[in-house]
Amino acid sequence: MVAATETTKSQSSKEQALILWFEEVGIVDVPLVGGKNASLGEMIRQLTAKGVRVPTGFATTAYAYRYFVKEAGLEERLRELFSDLDVEDMNNLRVRGKQARSLILNTPFPEDLRTAIAESYLKLCERYGVTTEFCDRFEPEYQEECKEKSQAVDVAVRSSATAEDLPDASFAGQQETYLNVYGVMDVLDACHRCFASIFTDRAISYRTLKGFDHFEVALSVGVQKMVRSDLASSGVMFSIDTETGFKNAALVTAAYGLGENVVQGAVNPDEYFVFKPTLKDGYRPILEKRLGSKEIKMIYDIGGSKLTKNVSVSEPEQVKYAINDEEILQLARWGCIIEDHYSEVRGVYTPMDIEWAKDGETGDLYIVQARPETVQSQKSKSVLKSYQLKGTSEVAVTGRAVGEMIGQGKAKVILDVHKIDEFEPGEVLVTNKTDPDWEPIMKRASAIVTNQGGRTCHAAIIAREMGIPAIVGCGDATGVLKSGQEVTVSCSEGEEGRVYEGLVPFEVQETQLENLPTTRTKILMNVGNPEEAFGLAAIPCDGVGLARLEFIIANHIKVHPLALLNFDKLEDATVKREIYKMTYLYERKADFFVDKLARGVAMIAAAFYPKPVVLRMSDFKSNEYANLLGGQQFEPKEENPMIGWRGASRYYDENYAEAYGLECQAIKRVRDDMGLTNVIPMVPFCRTPDEGRKVLAEMEKHGLKRGENGLQVYVMCEIPSNVILADQFSEVFDGFSIGSNDLTQLTLGLDRDSALVAHIFDERNDGVKEMVRMVIEKAKKNGRKIGICGQAPSDYPEFAKFLVELGIDSMSLNPDSVMKTLLMVAEVEAQQG
């Protein structure tokens, strides 16, 4: 163990030390041991008591690096070497970088520095003891060598520059890291190579780009006990959504083996979203789980010529999540603790970029690195910028969207980093994956497209930092796209990024968010796609007035609920096989429906929490239900589905009630398990108050009792009977939401889908307006909330003015209409006084 006197050194003695243990340093010591090592020390000292586990170790200091450079007279020779440095000239950069690294590698460490590193490593071995038990896991011919090496502790040797992990510049991956290092000589060699890596091509280029003096930056080396994640899993966690900057969600990624593959983008990891506010209150709010392919894993290369190697992951492992729900939640809790601590220390909200690992021998989780997130935290909060395509074309490639932007140019396919000098400014970089060696050209790209990687891979991180769109994990982009081909890279259409053929027109809109007026009338938003919710939450509004379950069912579930409940009775063998492939992770197939629906709803509810999210229960017509996978077997043929078996009438019908129960179970999970009690279910197409009572009874069977746990239930006002009987409906429900499309259709007696009568369809018709006036007056008389979620206020400013004058409580608008309607409503209210 480290002696107590070693952990209580004065600041002056620390500044002259060659070695400092992590327990001796904290966040204020970045100038002494760099950002990475200072952060490890800070967590060990301040967060261990809060349950955060961090492997310990020691660091060579910035003083040790400068001492080495000074003793050998290296600075003058390096300055001369860089006198004609041109980072825009790839060949010049490559030659100068190689010469600088050779100069350092060919200069021996001073003897006292070698001794300090060696002695500290031996003390680390004493702290962790010696074990050879895990050697039995290897092939017999490797077990002896394993036992020999196990007399020394396995460590990670990582570079930590003094200009690193800053709030506005990450410097992530600029210098080298070495994993599975054993023995004194190997540790010394790895430290020496880390010193030399301060002059990697990428580090030289990045410092120049960020305006740092090469000779003002010093390098510390961290020597940290390895976590045996080669026998388990590891990944990256951000305490903020990396794409939208939504700060209430933590993103956890996970893959098998050592974490380098996730960081480098060599593997497509699992992704999990956790909602931080209710997590802190003791709930289990895993909002989303997305399975990654996880085709390879990095493990120790026992008996091999390298320190690590990649091996294939078996198919059964690929189709399972790399960590379980308890581990996801534990990591997210630690993410909250780390973020809260750094925010308190810095005096400003500080989202974090965290690396974690699971030890396959003990099953314990560990945090192995943490640094401030450097992209979303630096963005202006006063301007909302949005990109929108103004045309379309054939989609050539799809993958995970990074950065809600659009870029375009000529594609340049490069598979070998040694050929990056062929890249021209403004081109779209297309490659297998990137690592820090690609950075000198990444800043010149208009967009980046890779075959491999997830949202926390190197290409994604650098693209965000450079402010360009990227699509990662495309699979075959380098085979489909050709150099010289004009393409448009769109990351503005949800989480799926699309590469379009040709230069598709697009526009960029900027909205000022400062000094917006406050209105008496609540301005809500219509939201359908859960994937867009975090981004839409940046638009100022008072919540969601209409979240549509149909979108989640049609686009994320795709299977008829009765086909899942009656899986064994399915008559179509092809349909049955297709459903099985989609639901193989679920023993009870109906759980697939509940799980997917709950997550989709939760994403929307979390995005706007604690503001209300009014959730319309499913409102498919029978022909639309029939189009879901397996639906043909369970749906009737109706002549006029628009006014047939839809909405409330399905929910309590013995032929559908069990399927409606799945919807209720999903809502209960969102409210009770995840703590998202801002969800307000709404019943559509409810023809009579008695129907409403029957639906409430069905909901209560599944644990959704109106009034319990703050549960309110609204009803759509879209049938003339809802208006005429509004007093009676007020006894059954807590609020109304006017659906202007159906109300117009049924008031005027026309089919809104018929082109023959389309010219009559107009929400501004006097008959429709009288219906609206009547129901608003009755709702207010009965003390019930009333809003509108139809299209009319978005399309017609005069209709919105009419609603304000009647005193409607809220309007729910399409996202692109929120800002202009807000300003218009403020003006009308001001005129009213």
C-alpha positions in Angstrom: 0.0 0.0 0.0 1.1 3.6 -0.5 2.3 5.1 2.8 0.1 7.8 4.4 2.9 10.4 4.0 2.9 9.8 0.3 -0.8 10.9 0.0 -0.4 14.1 1.9 2.4 15.8 0.0 2.4 19.6 0.0 1.6 21.4 -3.2 5.2 22.5 -3.6 6.6 19.0 -3.2 4.0 17.7 -5.7 5.2 20.2 -8.3 8.7 18.8 -8.0 7.7 15.1 -7.9 8.4 12.7 -10.7 5.6 10.3 -9.6 2.2 11.0 -8.0 -0.3 8.4 -6.9 -3.9 9.0 -8.1 -4.9 9.4 -4.4 -2.6 12.4 -4.2 -4.1 14.4 -7.0 -7.4 16.0 -7.9 -9.1 18.1 -10.5 -6.9 21.2 -9.5 -3.8 19.2 -10.5 -4.3 19.2 -14.3 -1.1 21.2 -14.8 0.8 18.5 -12.8 -0.7 15.2 -14.2 -2.9 16.2 -17.1 -6.7 16.0 -17.4 -7.1 12.2 -17.5 -5.0 11.5 -14.4 -6.3 14.5 -12.4 -9.8 13.2 -13.1 -9.0 9.7 -11.9 -7.5 11.1 -8.7 -10.5 13.3 -8.2 -13.0 10.4 -8.4 -10.9 8.1 -6.2 -10.6 10.8 -3.5 -14.1 12.3 -3.7 -16.5 9.7 -5.1 -15.3 6.4 -3.7 -17.3 7.0 -0.6 -20.4 7.5 -2.8 -19.9 4.0 -4.3 -18.1 4.8 -7.5 -15.4 2.3 -8.2 -12.2 3.4 -9.9 -9.0 1.3 -10.3 -6.1 3.0 -8.8 -2.5 3.6 -10.0 0.1 6.3 -10.4 1.1 9.0 -12.8 4.4 10.4 -14.1 4.2 14.1 -13.8 4.4 17.0 -16.2 7.6 17.9 -14.3 9.0 14.5 -15.1 8.3 15.1 -18.8 9.9 18.6 -18.8 12.8 17.2 -16.7 13.4 14.5 -19.4 13.2 17.1 -22.2 15.5 19.5 -20.5 18.1 17.0 -19.4 18.4 15.7 -22.9 18.3 19.2 -24.5 15.4 18.1 -26.7 13.4 21.3 -26.9 15.9 23.2 -29.1 16.2 20.3 -31.5 12.4 19.9 -31.7 11.8 23.6 -32.3 14.3 23.5 -35.1 12.5 20.4 -36.5 9.1 22.2 -36.5 10.5 25.5 -37.9 8.9 24.7 -41.3 5.9 22.6 -40.0 2.8 22.8 -42.2 -0.1 20.8 -40.9 -2.1 21.4 -44.1 0.6 19.5 -46.0 0.1 15.8 -45.1 3.6 14.7 -46.2 5.2 17.5 -44.2 3.2 16.7 -41.1 3.9 13.0 -41.5 7.7 13.5 -41.8 8.0 16.0 -39.0 5.9 13.9 -36.7 8.0 10.8 -37.3 11.2 12.6 -36.8 10.0 14.1 -33.5 8.9 10.8 -32.1 12.1 9.1 -33.2 14.1 11.8 -31.4 12.2 11.1 -28.1 12.3 7.3 -28.4 16.0 7.3 -29.1 16.7 9.4 -26.0 16.9 7.3 -22.8 15.0 8.3 -19.6 17.2 9.8 -16.8 18.1 7.1 -14.3 16.1 8.6 -11.4 12.9 8.8 -13.6 13.4 5.1 -14.6 13.8 4.2 -10.9 10.8 6.1 -9.8 8.5 4.4 -12.4 9.9 1.0 -11.6 9.5 1.3 -7.9 6.0 2.7 -8.2 4.9 -0.1 -10.4 6.3 -2.7 -7.9 4.3 -1.0 -5.1 1.2 -1.2 -7.3 1.9 -5.0 -7.7 2.0 -5.2 -3.9 -1.3 -3.4 -3.5 -3.2 -5.8 -5.8 -1.3 -9.0 -4.9 -0.5 -11.8 -7.2 -2.9 -14.2 -8.7 -2.6 -17.0 -11.3 -6.1 -18.4 -11.0 -7.4 -16.9 -14.3 -4.6 -18.7 -16.2 -6.6 -21.9 -16.2 -9.0 -20.2 -18.7 -6.3 -20.3 -21.4 -5.1 -23.1 -23.7 -2.6 -25.5 -21.9 0.4 -24.3 -24.0 -0.2 -20.7 -22.8 -0.9 -21.4 -19.1 2.8 -21.4 -18.0 3.5 -18.1 -19.7 0.4 -16.7 -18.2 1.5 -17.7 -14.7 4.9 -16.1 -15.3 3.4 -12.9 -16.4 0.9 -12.9 -13.6 3.7 -12.3 -11.1 3.3 -8.7 -12.2 0.0 -6.8 -12.2 -1.5 -6.1 -15.6 -1.9 -2.3 -16.2 -3.2 0.2 -18.7 -0.6 2.8 -19.6 -2.3 6.0 -20.8 -1.1 9.4 -22.0 -2.5 12.4 -20.2 -1.6 15.8 -21.6 -1.8 19.0 -19.6 -3.9 20.5 -22.4 -6.5 17.7 -22.3 -10.1 17.0 -21.1 -10.8 20.8 -21.0 -14.4 21.9 -21.2 -13.9 23.4 -24.7 -11.3 20.9 -26.2 -11.2 17.2 -25.4 -7.9 16.2 -27.0 -9.4 12.7 -26.7 -7.2 10.0 -28.3 -4.4 12.3 -29.4 -1.7 10.4 -27.6 -1.2 6.7 -27.2 -2.7 4.1 -24.8 -1.3 0.6 -24.1 -3.4 -2.1 -22.6 -2.4 -5.4 -20.8 1.1 -4.2 -20.0 3.1 -6.6 -17.6 6.4 -6.2 -15.9 8.8 -3.4 -15.1 10.6 -3.3 -18.5 7.3 -3.3 -20.4 5.9 -0.6 -18.3 9.0 1.6 -18.8 8.8 1.0 -22.5 5.1 1.9 -22.7 5.8 5.1 -20.7 8.6 6.0 -23.1 6.3 5.5 -26.1 3.6 7.6 -24.4 6.1 10.4 -24.1 6.9 10.2 -27.8 3.2 10.2 -28.7 2.9 13.8 -27.7 4.1 14.3 -31.2 1.8 12.0 -33.1 0.6 13.5 -36.4 -2.9 13.9 -35.0 -1.8 15.6 -31.8 0.4 18.0 -33.7 -2.5 18.8 -36.1 -5.1 19.1 -33.3 -3.0 21.4 -31.1 -2.4 23.7 -34.1 -6.1 23.7 -34.9 -6.9 24.6 -31.3 -4.2 27.2 -30.9 -2.0 25.4 -28.3 1.8 25.9 -28.3 3.5 22.5 -28.8 6.1 23.4 -26.1 3.7 24.7 -23.5 2.0 21.3 -23.4 3.5 18.6 -21.2 2.7 14.9 -21.0 1.9 12.8 -17.9 1.5 9.0 -18.1 -1.1 7.2 -16.1 -0.3 3.6 -15.0 -3.6 2.1 -13.9 -4.6 -1.4 -12.8 -6.5 -3.1 -15.7 -10.1 -4.2 -15.3 -10.6 -7.6 -16.8 -13.3 -6.5 -19.3 -11.7 -8.8 -21.9 -13.6 -11.4 -20.0 -16.8 -9.4 -19.9 -17.8 -6.0 -21.4 -17.1 -2.3 -21.5 -18.2 0.9 -23.1 -18.7 4.6 -23.0 -21.3 6.7 -21.2 -22.3 10.3 -21.8 -24.4 12.1 -19.1 -26.0 14.1 -21.9 -27.6 13.1 -25.3 -24.7 13.4 -27.7 -26.9 14.4 -30.7 -29.3 17.0 -29.3 -27.7 18.2 -26.0 -30.8 17.0 -24.1 -29.3 17.0 -20.6 -31.8 14.8 -18.7 -30.8 11.5 -20.4 -27.6 9.5 -20.0 -26.5 7.4 -23.0 -24.7 4.2 -22.1 -23.0 2.1 -24.8 -21.7 -1.5 -24.3 -19.8 -4.2 -26.2 -17.9 -7.3 -25.3 -14.2 -7.2 -24.4 -11.8 -4.2 -23.8 -13.2 -0.8 -24.5 -10.9 0.3 -27.3 -13.2 -1.2 -30.0 -16.1 1.0 -28.8 -14.0 4.1 -28.7 -12.4 3.5 -32.0 -15.6 2.6 -33.7 -14.5 -0.9 -34.7 -17.7 -2.4 -33.3 -21.3 -1.3 -33.3 -22.2 -1.4 -29.6 -25.5 -1.7 -27.7 -27.0 1.6 -26.8 -29.2 2.4 -23.7 -30.9 5.6 -22.6 -31.6 6.3 -19.0 -33.7 9.2 -17.6 -31.7 10.9 -14.9 -34.3 12.9 -12.9 -36.5 10.0 -12.0 -33.5 7.7 -11.7 -32.3 9.9 -8.8 -35.8 9.4 -7.2 -35.4 5.6 -7.1 -37.2 4.6 -10.3 -35.9 2.4 -13.1 -36.2 4.6 -16.2 -34.4 2.8 -18.9 -36.0 4.7 -21.8 -34.5 2.7 -24.7 -32.4 -0.3 -25.4 -30.9 -0.8 -28.9 -29.1 -4.0 -29.7 -25.7 -3.6 -31.5 -24.1 -6.2 -33.7 -21.0 -6.5 -31.5 -19.3 -8.8 -34.0 -15.8 -8.7 -32.5 -14.2 -8.2 -29.1 -10.7 -7.2 -27.9 -9.1 -9.6 -25.4 -5.7 -10.2 -23.9 -3.2 -11.9 -26.3 -1.8 -14.4 -23.9 1.1 -16.2 -25.7 0.9 -14.0 -28.7 3.2 -11.3 -30.1 0.9 -8.4 -29.2 -0.7 -7.1 -26.0 -4.2 -7.5 -27.3 -6.1 -9.1 -30.2 -9.6 -9.1 -31.7 -11.6 -12.3 -31.9 -15.1 -13.0 -33.2 -18.1 -12.9 -31.0 -20.4 -15.9 -31.2 -23.8 -15.4 -32.7 -25.7 -16.2 -29.5 -23.8 -13.5 -27.7 -24.3 -11.0 -30.5 -28.0 -11.1 -30.2 -28.0 -10.6 -26.4 -27.4 -7.3 -24.6 -23.9 -7.0 -23.3 -25.0 -5.9 -19.8 -28.2 -6.4 -17.9 -30.7 -3.8 -16.6 -29.2 -3.6 -13.1 -25.8 -2.8 -14.6 -27.3 -0.2 -17.0 -29.0 1.6 -14.0 -25.9 1.3 -11.9 -23.7 2.9 -14.5 -26.3 5.7 -15.1 -26.4 6.4 -11.3 -22.6 6.7 -11.3 -22.9 9.0 -14.3 -25.2 11.3 -12.3 -22.9 11.3 -9.3 -19.9 12.1 -11.5 -21.7 14.8 -13.4 -23.1 16.4 -10.2 -19.7 16.4 -8.6 -17.9 18.0 -11.5 -20.7 20.6 -12.0 -20.4 21.5 -8.3 -16.6 21.8 -8.5 -16.6 23.8 -11.7 -19.5 26.0 -10.6 -21.3 25.4 -14.0 -23.3 22.5 -15.4 -20.7 20.0 -16.7 -21.9 17.0 -18.7 -19.4 14.1 -18.7 -17.9 11.7 -21.2 -17.1 8.5 -19.2 -15.5 5.2 -20.0 -16.5 2.1 -17.9 -15.5 -1.5 -17.7 -16.9 -4.7 -16.2 -14.5 -7.2 -14.6 -15.2 -10.7 -15.9 -13.5 -12.3 -12.8 -15.4 -10.4 -10.1 -18.5 -9.1 -12.0 -17.8 -5.6 -10.6 -18.3 -2.5 -12.7 -15.6 0.2 -12.7 -15.2 3.7 -14.1 -11.8 4.0 -15.9 -11.9 7.5 -17.3 -14.1 10.6 -17.1 -13.7 13.9 -18.9 -16.0 16.9 -19.6 -18.1 16.6 -22.7 -16.9 19.2 -25.1 -19.5 19.6 -27.9 -23.1 20.0 -26.7 -22.0 21.8 -23.5 -20.4 24.5 -25.7 -23.3 25.2 -28.0 -25.3 28.4 -27.9 -28.5 28.0 -26.0 -30.0 31.2 -27.4 -30.2 30.1 -31.1 -32.0 27.0 -32.4 -30.6 25.8 -35.7 -32.5 23.3 -37.8 -31.8 21.7 -41.2 -34.5 20.6 -43.6 -34.2 18.9 -47.0 -36.1 20.7 -49.8 -36.0 17.9 -52.2 -35.4 14.1 -52.4 -33.4 11.5 -54.2 -32.5 7.8 -54.1 -31.1 6.7 -50.8 -27.7 5.0 -51.3 -26.7 4.1 -47.8 -28.2 4.4 -44.2 -26.7 4.2 -40.7 -26.7 6.0 -37.4 -27.1 9.7 -37.7 -24.6 11.9 -35.8 -25.3 15.6 -35.5 -28.6 17.0 -36.6 -27.2 18.5 -39.8 -26.9 18.1 -43.6 -23.7 18.1 -45.6 -22.9 17.4 -49.2 -20.1 17.2 -51.7 -18.1 14.6 -53.7 -17.5 11.3 -52.0 -13.9 10.3 -51.4 -13.5 6.6 -50.4 -10.2 6.1 -48.5 -9.5 2.7 -46.8 -5.9 3.3 -45.8 -4.9 6.1 -43.4 -1.6 6.4 -45.3 -3.6 7.8 -48.3 -5.3 10.6 -46.5 -3.1 13.1 -48.4 -5.4 12.3 -51.4 -8.4 14.0 -49.6 -9.5 17.4 -50.9 -11.3 20.0 -48.7 -15.1 19.9 -48.9 -15.3 16.2 -49.9 -17.3 13.6 -48.0 -15.0 11.2 -46.3 -16.1 7.6 -46.7 -14.1 4.9 -44.9 -14.3 1.8 -42.8 -13.8 3.5 -39.5 -11.6 6.4 -38.2 -9.1 6.7 -35.3 -7.1 9.8 -34.2 -4.7 9.3 -37.1 -7.4 10.5 -39.5 -8.0 13.8 -37.7 -5.8 16.0 -39.9 -8.3 15.6 -42.8 -11.5 15.2 -40.8 -11.6 18.9 -40.2 -11.7 19.5 -43.9 -14.6 17.2 -44.7 -18.1 18.3 -45.4 -19.4 15.1 -43.9 -18.2 11.6 -42.7 -19.6 8.2 -43.6 -18.2 5.0 -42.0 -19.0 1.3 -42.2 -18.5 0.7 -38.5 -19.1 2.4 -35.2 -21.8 3.7 -32.9 -22.8 7.1 -31.6 -19.8 7.2 -29.2 -17.1 6.1 -31.6 -14.2 8.3 -32.7 -15.7 9.4 -36.0 -18.9 10.5 -34.1 -17.1 12.4 -31.4 -14.8 14.3 -33.8 -17.6 15.0 -36.3 -19.6 16.7 -33.5 -16.6 18.6 -32.4 -15.9 19.8 -35.9 -19.6 20.7 -36.5 -20.1 18.4 -39.4 -22.7 15.5 -39.9 -21.6 11.9 -39.8 -23.3 8.6 -40.5 -21.7 5.6 -38.7 -22.3 1.9 -38.8 -23.5 1.8 -42.4 -22.0 -1.6 -43.0 -21.2 -1.3 -46.7 -20.7 2.4 -47.5 -17.3 1.9 -48.9 -18.6 -0.6 -51.4 -21.8 1.3 -52.4 -20.4 4.8 -52.7 -17.7 5.7 -55.3 -15.0 8.4 -55.2 -16.2 11.5 -57.2 -19.9 10.7 -56.7 -21.9 13.7 -55.6 -23.9 12.9 -52.4 -26.0 14.5 -49.7 -25.5 13.3 -46.1 -28.6 14.0 -44.1 -28.7 13.6 -40.3 -31.8 15.8 -39.9 -34.5 13.1 -40.2 -34.3 11.2 -36.9 -31.8 8.7 -35.7 -31.4 7.0 -39.1 -28.9 8.9 -41.3 -29.3 8.8 -45.0 -26.8 9.3 -47.8 -28.8 10.6 -50.9 -27.5 10.4 -54.4 -26.7 13.8 -55.8 -26.8 17.3 -54.3 -30.3 17.6 -52.8 -31.4 21.1 -51.9 -31.7 22.0 -48.2 -32.1 25.0 -46.0 -30.9 26.0 -42.6 -33.3 27.8 -40.2 -32.1 29.7 -37.1 -34.6 30.7 -34.4 -33.7 33.1 -31.7 -34.8 31.8 -28.3 -34.2 34.8 -26.2 -36.8 37.2 -25.0 -39.8 35.1 -26.1 -43.2 36.2 -24.7 -45.1 34.2 -22.1 -48.8 33.5 -23.0 -51.9 32.7 -21.0 -52.8 30.1 -23.6 -50.5 27.1 -23.3 -48.6 26.4 -26.5 -48.1 22.6 -26.8 -46.6 20.4 -29.5 -47.7 17.4 -31.6 -45.1 14.7 -31.4 -45.2 11.3 -33.1 -41.7 10.0 -33.5 -39.9 9.1 -30.3 -36.6 9.4 -32.1 -37.1 13.1 -32.6 -38.4 13.9 -29.1 -35.1 15.0 -27.5 -34.4 17.4 -30.4 -38.0 18.8 -30.4 -37.8 19.5 -26.7 -35.4 22.3 -27.4 -38.3 24.2 -29.0 -39.9 26.4 -26.3 -43.3 25.0 -25.5 -45.5 24.0 -22.5 -45.5 20.2 -23.2 -47.1 17.8 -25.7 -50.8 18.1 -26.5 -50.8 15.0 -28.8 -48.4 12.1 -28.8 -49.7 9.4 -31.2 -49.4 5.7 -30.3 -50.1 4.8 -33.9 -46.7 6.1 -35.0 -44.9 3.9 -32.4 -47.0 0.8 -33.3 -46.6 1.2 -37.0 -42.9 2.1 -37.1 -41.3 0.5 -34.1 -43.5 -2.5 -33.3 -45.0 -3.3 -36.7 -46.9 -6.3 -35.4 -50.6 -6.6 -34.6 -51.1 -7.0 -30.8 -53.5 -9.9 -31.2 -50.9 -11.7 -33.4 -48.5 -11.5 -30.5 -51.1 -12.6 -28.0 -52.1 -15.5 -30.2 -48.7 -16.4 -31.6 -49.1 -20.1 -31.4 -52.4 -19.9 -33.3 -51.2 -17.9 -36.3 -52.3 -19.4 -39.6 -49.8 -17.8 -41.9 -46.4 -19.6 -41.5 -44.5 -16.8 -43.3 -46.0 -14.2 -40.9 -45.2 -16.4 -37.9 -41.5 -16.8 -38.9 -41.2 -13.0 -39.5 -42.7 -12.3 -36.1 -40.5 -14.8 -34.4 -37.4 -13.2 -35.9 -38.5 -9.8 -34.5 -39.3 -11.1 -31.1 -36.7 -13.8 -30.4 -35.6 -12.0 -27.2 -39.0 -12.4 -25.7 -40.3 -15.7 -24.4 -43.8 -14.2 -24.1 -44.4 -12.5 -27.5 -46.8 -9.9 -26.1 -44.0 -8.5 -23.9 -42.4 -7.3 -27.1 -45.4 -5.0 -27.7 -45.5 -3.7 -24.1 -41.7 -3.2 -24.0 -41.5 -1.4 -27.4 -44.5 0.7 -26.7 -43.4 1.7 -23.2 -40.0 2.8 -24.5 -41.4 4.8 -27.3 -43.8 6.6 -24.9 -41.1 7.1 -22.3 -38.8 8.8 -24.8 -41.4 11.4 -25.5 -42.5 11.8 -21.9 -38.9 12.1 -20.7 -38.1 14.7 -23.3 -40.7 17.1 -22.0 -40.8 16.1 -18.3 -42.2 17.4 -16.0 -44.5 19.2 -18.5 -47.7 17.3 -19.5 -47.6 14.8 -22.3 -51.1 13.9 -23.6 -50.9 10.5 -25.1 -53.7 9.5 -27.5 -54.3 5.7 -27.2 -54.3 3.8 -30.4 -56.6 5.1 -33.1 -56.0 2.9 -36.1 -59.0 2.0 -38.3 -59.6 -1.6 -39.0 -58.0 -1.5 -42.4 -54.9 0.1 -40.9 -54.7 -2.5 -38.2 -55.0 -5.2 -40.9 -51.9 -3.8 -42.5 -49.8 -4.6 -39.4 -47.9 -7.9 -39.5 -50.4 -10.7 -38.6 -53.3 -8.3 -38.7 -55.3 -9.8 -41.6 -56.3 -12.8 -39.4 -57.9 -10.6 -36.7 -59.5 -7.6 -38.4 -63.0 -7.4 -40.0 -63.7 -6.0 -43.5 -65.5 -2.7 -43.1 -67.1 -0.6 -45.8 -66.4 2.6 -43.9 -63.6 2.1 -41.4 -63.4 5.9 -40.7 -66.6 5.7 -38.7 -66.5 2.0 -37.8 -64.6 -0.1 -35.2 -62.1 2.4 -33.9 -61.0 4.1 -30.7 -63.0 3.5 -27.6 -65.4 0.9 -29.1 -62.4 -1.4 -29.6 -61.0 -1.1 -26.2 -63.8 -2.8 -24.2 -64.9 -5.2 -27.0 -64.2 -8.8 -26.1 -62.5 -9.3 -29.5 -59.9 -6.6 -28.7 -59.9 -5.9 -24.9 -56.9 -8.1 -24.3 -54.9 -6.2 -26.9 -55.9 -2.9 -25.4 -54.6 -4.3 -22.1 -51.1 -4.3 -23.5 -51.4 -0.6 -24.2 -52.4 -0.1 -20.6 -49.6 -2.2 -19.3 -47.1 -0.1 -21.3 -48.5 3.2 -19.8 -48.4 1.8 -16.3 -44.8 0.8 -16.8 -43.9 4.4 -18.0 -45.8 6.0 -15.1 -45.1 3.6 -12.2 -41.7 2.0 -13.0 -40.1 4.9 -14.7 -41.7 7.7 -12.7 -42.9 9.6 -15.8 -46.2 10.6 -14.2 -46.6 13.5 -16.7 -48.2 11.1 -19.1 -51.9 11.8 -19.5 -53.7 9.0 -21.5 -56.4 10.2 -23.9 -59.3 8.2 -25.3 -60.1 8.8 -29.0 -63.4 8.4 -30.8 -65.5 7.9 -27.7 -69.1 8.1 -28.9 -71.0 8.1 -25.5 -70.2 8.8 -21.9 -71.1 5.1 -21.2 -68.4 4.0 -23.6 -66.0 6.2 -21.6 -66.9 4.5 -18.4 -66.3 1.1 -20.0 -62.9 2.2 -21.2 -61.9 3.5 -17.7 -63.0 0.1 -16.3 -60.7 -1.7 -18.7 -57.8 0.6 -17.8 -58.4 0.0 -14.1 -58.1 -3.8 -14.7 -54.5 -3.1 -15.6 -53.6 -0.8 -12.8 -54.5 2.5 -14.4 -57.2 3.9 -12.0 -58.2 7.5 -12.7 -57.2 9.6 -9.7 -54.5 7.2 -8.3 -50.9 8.4 -8.5 -52.2 11.6 -10.1 -53.6 9.9 -13.1 -55.8 12.0 -15.3 -57.6 10.7 -18.4 -58.7 13.0 -21.2 -61.1 12.4 -24.1 -60.9 13.5 -27.7 -63.6 15.9 -28.8 -64.1 14.9 -32.4 -67.7 13.7 -32.6 -70.7 16.0 -32.4 -72.0 13.9 -29.4 -68.8 14.9 -27.5 -70.0 18.5 -27.8 -73.7 18.0 -27.2 -73.0 15.7 -24.2 -70.0 17.6 -22.9 -71.5 18.1 -19.5 -71.9 14.3 -19.1 -68.4 13.6 -20.6 -67.0 16.0 -18.0 -68.2 13.7 -15.3 -66.2 10.8 -16.8 -63.0 12.5 -18.0 -60.6 15.2 -16.7 -60.2 17.1 -19.9 -61.0 17.4 -23.6 -58.8 17.8 -26.7 -60.5 19.0 -29.8 -59.6 17.0 -32.9 -60.5 19.5 -35.6 -60.1 17.1 -38.5 -62.6 14.6 -37.4 -64.9 17.2 -35.8 -65.0 19.0 -39.2 -65.6 15.8 -41.1 -68.5 14.7 -38.9 -70.1 18.1 -38.4 -70.2 18.7 -42.2 -71.0 15.1 -43.0 -68.2 14.5 -45.5 -65.3 12.1 -46.1 -62.1 14.0 -45.6 -60.3 11.5 -47.8 -62.6 12.1 -50.7 -61.2 14.4 -53.4 -64.8 15.0 -54.6 -65.8 16.9 -51.5 -62.4 18.1 -50.4 -63.3 21.7 -51.3 -66.0 21.8 -48.6 -63.6 20.6 -45.8 -62.7 23.8 -43.8 -62.3 24.0 -40.0 -63.3 27.7 -40.3 -66.8 26.8 -41.4 -69.4 28.5 -39.1 -70.9 25.2 -38.1 -67.5 23.8 -37.0 -66.7 27.0 -35.1 -70.0 26.9 -33.3 -69.2 23.3 -32.2 -65.8 24.5 -30.9 -67.4 27.5 -29.1 -70.0 25.3 -27.4 -67.5 22.7 -26.1 -65.1 25.3 -24.8 -67.9 27.0 -22.8 -69.2 23.7 -21.4 -65.7 22.5 -20.4 -64.9 25.7 -18.6 -68.3 25.6 -16.8 -67.4 22.1 -15.5 -63.9 23.0 -14.5 -62.3 20.7 -17.1 -59.2 21.4 -19.2 -59.8 21.9 -22.9 -57.3 22.2 -25.7 -57.0 21.6 -29.4 -54.6 19.2 -31.1 -55.9 19.4 -34.7 -54.2 21.0 -37.7 -56.4 24.1 -37.9 -54.4 26.5 -35.6 -51.2 25.6 -37.4 -52.7 26.3 -40.9 -54.9 29.3 -40.1 -53.8 32.2 -37.9 -57.4 33.5 -37.8 -58.6 30.2 -36.4 -55.9 30.4 -33.7 -57.1 33.9 -32.9 -60.7 32.7 -32.7 -59.6 30.0 -30.1 -57.7 32.6 -28.0 -60.7 34.8 -27.9 -62.8 31.9 -26.6 -60.3 31.3 -23.8 -59.1 27.9 -24.8 -56.6 26.5 -22.4 -54.1 25.2 -24.9 -53.2 24.7 -28.5 -51.1 21.8 -29.7 -49.3 22.5 -32.9 -46.9 20.8 -35.4 -43.3 21.6 -34.4 -42.7 23.9 -37.4 -45.7 26.1 -36.3 -45.0 26.4 -32.6 -42.8 29.6 -32.7 -45.0 31.6 -35.2 -48.2 30.6 -33.3 -46.6 31.6 -30.0 -45.9 35.1 -31.3 -49.3 35.4 -32.8 -51.1 34.3 -29.6 -49.0 36.7 -27.6 -50.1 39.5 -29.9 -53.8 38.6 -29.6 -53.6 38.3 -25.8 -51.9 41.7 -25.6 -54.8 43.2 -27.6 -57.3 41.6 -25.2 -55.5 43.2 -22.3 
